[in-house]
Amino acid sequence: MLVREILRVKGGALYTTTPEQTLDAAIAAMAEFDVGSLVVIKDGRMAGIVTFREVLQTLNKAGGAGTAMAIGEVMVADPVTVCPDMEANDLRRLMIEKHSRYLPVLEGGQLLGVISFLDVAKAVLEEQGLENALLKNYIRNWPEDSAA
């Protein structure tokens, strides 16, 4: 399974913010859309990503305050990215090695989406379900031994 297939299973929703937006606005958007990351867009291009990890770290450092800070101050400016032709096993390995739950998918500099660890798990379950159904069908239709 490739990253592009995981994106297809996930769907095309992409949630964004800007570096000037405040952390409290990003928190509200993440809560409203039930997402754990927002891609930061500046001048039509990805400038970074902010995830719930950065939100929690910022709030912790500021003693619960800090929600008026600009996203540009808390975002990951150079996130790990993947290409759509990457194999799912390589993607999982990279996510674990880099301790990243959200990875932007880029092709030729164009942002195609963001893959989360949950997206990967859902896609793997879907693929396993299809394989199980095919195997059960194959076993059910096993040819009888006519030589006996």
N, C-alpha and C positions, 0 to 999 in steps of 0.2 A: 504494500500500500504506500502511495506517495502522499506528500504534504498536500498537493493539489486536490487529491481525492478526499482528504480530511476536510479541507476548506469547502468542498462541494457538499459533504455531509452536514457541516456546520451551518452553511448558509452565508449570505453575503453581508450581513450586518457588520458595520464598522463604526465604532464610537470614538469620537475625537474631541479634542480640546485645543486651546492655544496656550503658548507660554505665558501670556498676560493674564489669563483667567486665574481666579483665586482658587485656592485649595478647597474652600468650602463649596464653591460651585462645582468643582470636580467630584467632591464627595456626594453632593446631591445628585449629580448625573449618574454616578456609579450605582447609587442606591436605587434611583428611579428605573434604570435599565437593567439592574441586577447583573452587573458586569464587574470584573475585578481589575480591568485596565482601560485606559484611554490612550489613544495615540495622540501625541502632541504634533500639531501641524503648524508650520510657519512658512509663509510664502508658497503655499501649495505643495510643500514637501514635508516628509516626516522629519521632525526635529528631535524626537525622543518618545519616551513612553512613561506613563505614570501608572503604577499599580497600587493595590492596597498595601503592599509592603512599604512603599515610599510614604504613603499616607500615614501609616502607623508609626514609622520611624520619625517622621516630622512631628507628629503629635506627641510622641514620647519625649523627644528632645525639647520641645517647647512647653512641656508640662501640661499638655491638653490644649494649649493655645496654638497659634500658628496657622489657623485656618484662613487668615487674610493674606498669607504668603502667596506669591505668584507661582504657578505651576512650573515655570522656567527655573525656579530656585530648587525645586524638589525632584524634578523628573530625572530619569536616566537618559542622558543626552546621546549616548552611543550604545544602544541596546544590541544584544546578540540578535542577529536576524538569520532567517533560513530562506532557501529557494524552494519553489514549488515542486521541483523534481527530486527533493531529498526523500529517502526511504523513511518510513515511520519508525523503524527500529533505530536508525541513526538520529532521528528527531528526539525520541525518548531518551536516548543516551546523552545527547547534548543538553536537554532540559535538566536532566539529573546532574550532569557534570557542572553546568553553569548555575545550578540552583535557580532556574528560571521557570516560572509557571506560565509565562506569556511570552511568545516570540512573534514578532512581526514577520510576515512573509513578503519578500521583495523579489521582483523579477525585472531586471533591467532598470533598477532604480524606482520602479513603480510599486507602490504599496498595494498588495492584493488582499490583505487581511491580517488578522492576528490569530494565532493558534494557542489555545490554552491546554493545560494538562488534561482538563475535563473533556475538551474536544477530542483529544487523542484517545482517551479511554472510551468515549462513546463510539468513535469510528472503529476501534478494535473490536468492541462488543458486537457492532453491526456486522463486521466482516466475519467474526467467528460464528454468529448466528446463521449467516448465509452458508458458510462452509459446513456447519452441522446439518442444515437442511439438505444440502446436496449429498452429503454422505449417507444420511438416513434414506433418502430417495434411492441412492445407488444400492444400498444394502437391501431395501425392500424389493427392488427389482432384480436381485441377484439371479443370474441364469441358473436354471436347474441343471444338474449333471445328467445329461441324456445317455451317457455311456454305461450307466449302472444297470 
